[in-house]
Amino acid sequence: AITPPIIAAIAKKNPSREFETKFILQSYQLGMAMRKGQPELMAAVNGWIKTNLANGVLNEIHLKYAGVPIPQEIIDGAK
């Protein structure tokens, strides 16, 4: 079992080889911790995420650094 970002990195270094994901064993969500008592900060971060998830910017960032798009179940859970 290999994570999608690792597969993307291997494929980038070996463009002549083709990889195909057969199935995903498990996916997980990551979060960000914030200090309590800062509702303005949380609202700003949540607003940025909502805006940039809707316009595709967050997915572009994830694709750039993780090598794969944001999983659909994560996108669906954010709505």
N, C-alpha and C positions, 0 to 999 in steps of 0.2 A: 504494500500500500504506500502510495506516494501522494503528497498534497498537490493540488493543481498548480500552485506557484512554482513548486520544484519541477513539475513536468514542463511548465512553460520555460523555465530557465534551461533545462536540458535541451528542449526543442530549439531554443534560440542558439545554443552552442553547436547543435547538430542539425542544421536545416535540411539536410538530405534525408533524415529519418522522420517518419511520421508516427505520431503517438495518438492513441484513441482512448478516451476514458470509457471504460466498460460499465462501471458503476461507482457510486460514492458510498463509502461505508458510514461516514459521519461528517456532519458539518457543525460548526459552532459559531456563536456570536461573541464578539468582543465588545467591551464597553469602556467608557471613560469615567473616571471618578472625579467628582467635584466637591469642594468644601461646602458643607451645609451653610444655609443662611445667605446664599448668593443667588436669589431667584432671577436676577437680571442676567447674570452670566449664563445660567442654565437656559433661560429663554433665548438668549442670543445664540448659543451653541445649537440648541434644538431648531431654531429658525434657520440657521445656516445649513444644517443637515437637511431639513425639509426642502428648502429652496434648491440646494445643489443636488439632491437626489432627484427632484422633479425635472431639473434642466439637464441632467446627465453629467454634470461636472464631477460629482462625487464618484460616479462609476468610472470616469476617465482617470481620476486620481488612483482609484483602486486598481484599475487595469495597468497603469504605469508602474506601480510599486509592487503589486502582487502577481502581475502577469496574467490575471484572469478577471473577468467581470464580477461584479457583486452577485452572489447567488440570488436567484429569484425569490427564494423563501425569505431572505433578509429584506429584500425590497418590499415584498408583500406584507411582512410584519411591521414595516415602518409606516404603512399607510393607515 
